[in-house]
Amino acid sequence: MRAINIPTPGGPEALVAEERPLPSVEPEEVLIKVAAAGVNRPDSLQRQGGYPPPPGASDVPGLEVSGTVVEAGRAVTDLHLGDQVCALLAGGGYAEYAAAPHQQCLPIPRGLDLVSAAAIPETFFTVWTNLFDRGALTAGEIALIHGGASGIGSTAIQLARALGATVLATAGSQAKLEFCRSLGAEHAVNYKTEDFAAALKAHLGGAGVDVILDIAGASSFQQNLALLAPEGRLVIIGLLGGAKSERNQPVPADAPASHRDRLDPAAAHAPGEGRHSRCAARDDLAPAGVRHGSAGDSAHVPPGRRRRGPRAHGCRRHPGQAGAFGRPGATGWLTCWTWLKPKH
C-alpha cells in the first residue's frame, strides 16, 4: 500500500509517499480501506518533529479516517466486511489502509459522505469524553467553550446544545463569534479584545458557569476559576497558553478535619515535591477538587452526577510539562485535568 512517511521533519514538503506493507490486524481490530483521513494539529506537529507517536503506534501520521472494512479480527462481532465506518486511531491514517480497534469505529452518520465523516472521530470522541464524561455536563447547565470556532469548539457547541445545555463561547474575531452563534452559542466573547471572564459574568448577571472546556491552560486558568459556579468543573485539554499556573485554595473554617488536612498546603506536597501550587494534582487529593488522568482512568464526577456515554479509547497524544498542574518537572502524556470547585 501507499503511505505517507516523514523522513526529515519540516514543512508540508516533508510528507513523502512510499510503499509500506499492509498493517497486521489484531483480534479486536478491523482493517479499513481508507477513503479519507482527517487533518489535525498533532499531524502538523508530528511533521515538524515535535509530536512523536507513542510506543507501539505507527509512525505514519493520521489520527482519524473513514472508509470500508475489508478485514476483521477473530474477536470482532459488531462489524462486518463492507461496512462503512469512521475511526479514531493512534496513528497510521495517512495511508491506503489502516488498522483500528473495533471499539473506536463508528458507523457513517446519515447525511454525511465518507470524506466529511473522516473529520468526526477525533473531535467527537474528545468532546464527549471531556465535556460529558469527565465534565458531567447535563441538560439545563451552563457550559463555556473556549476556541468555539475550532474543530473541538464547534463540535462542543453543537453537542452541548443538542443535549440541552446553555452554551457560551470565546473566539478571536468577529467572524468566528458569528460562527459560534450560528452553531448554537447563546453568547460569544472576543478574548483578544475583552476580559472574557468579566464580560461573561456580566452577561450571566453574576452567576457562574457549570462546566468550562479549556484549550489554553495557564493563560486562562485564573479567569476560568473566577467564572466557575459552586461545584463547577474546569476541564483542561490543551496547554496552548502555557503549562504552569498557581492557585492558593483557602481552607474553609467549617471544612471537615480530613478535608482540611488535604487542603492544607503543608499536606499537599509529598517529601521532595516542590510547592508550585497548593492544589497538587494527586489522586489522594481528589477531595480538594483537583483530579487528573488519562482517557483510561476513572474520572472525578461530582456527587449525585452519573457518568454518561461511551469512553474514548486512550489514543489521543498530548505531551507536555505537567508543571504546577502535576508533580513539578514531571513529563508525560496529558489528556485531561479536571478542577472541581468546592461548595464552600
Beta strands, then each sheet from edge to edge (+ up, - down):
strand 1: 2-5
strand 2: 16-19
strand 3: 29-37
strand 4: 64-72
strand 5: 84-88
strand 6: 97-101
strand 7: 105-107
strand 8: 142-145
strand 9: 166-171
strand 10: 187-190
strand 11: 209-214
strand 12: 228-236
strand 13: 290-293
strand 14: 319-321
strand 15: 331-333
strand 16: 336-340
sheet 1: 1+ 2-
sheet 2: 6+ 3- 4+ 5- 7+
sheet 3: 10+ 9+ 8+ 11+ 12+ 16- 13+
sheet 4: 14+ 15-
end
